[in-house]
Amino acid sequence: MGALDSLSDFVYDFFAVAKQKRKRKPLQTVEIKVKMDCDGCERKVRNAVSHMKGVKSVEVIRKQSRVVVTGHVEPNKVLKKILRTGKKAEFWPYVQYNLVAYPYVAGAYDKKAPSGYVRNVVQALPNPSAPTGAGEQFTTMFSDDNPNGCSVM
């Protein structure tokens, strides 16, 4: 009986370790731009995505041509599932207008973007090495390291 017991323990340990290795994907929100014209298009996209494993909620905003999927899913799999419906789709390329430092820089302003949104491009973001606040500008202006600083100090 010793051989069978050790074999059953080995098999049990193997499957217990395999179960522990499976990790659940993190809860995330995937935003996708989808070309939708009618209620049928909206329903087709919603049904395709809502039947995926791990999806918690699906929000379709036809006016913005936007689909927001929340759940334990991979973004590429969601995009592929929507592309299989025959719709033109891409990841949501826009950010809100008030979150961008330079919304009218070349490439950021898009006439096709929904109102209040601009394209998410690198040129629209502020330079991280440049001083951002007014306080930083004044401290560098009156610094001893600045050769053009005020000599009154």
Secondary structure, DSSP 4 states (H G I P E B T S, - for coil): -HHHHHHHHHHHHHHHHHHHH--PPPPEEEEEEE---SHHHHHHHHHHHHTSTTEEEEEEEGGGTEEEEEES--HHHHHHHHHTTT--EEE--EEEGGG-S-TTSTTT--TTSPTTEEE--GGGSPPTTS--SHHHHHHHHT-TT-TTS-TT-
